[in-house]
Amino acid sequence: MSKAQAQQMIDAYITAELDVLDGKTVVVNGKTMATEDLAEIRAGRLEWERRLSAYSRSNGGFGLAQF
């Protein structure tokens, strides 16, 4: 999956999150979600944000450890 596709997924999850907060039912990756699925939508967004962040770190740079 490309960096652009990861960003598209994040955007889709943000849209779904906003829609659910407005009381709408949404479909993400073929699964219908409503208000009770808000935690799952947020977890999916965080996962895609983590994946997108990995693209930024994979440019050969050094990371810093936090203790």
Secondary structure, DSSP 4 states (H G I P E B T S, - for coil): --HHHHHHHHHHHHHHHHHHHTT--EEETTEEE-GGGHHHHHHHHHHHHHHHHHHHHTTSPPP----
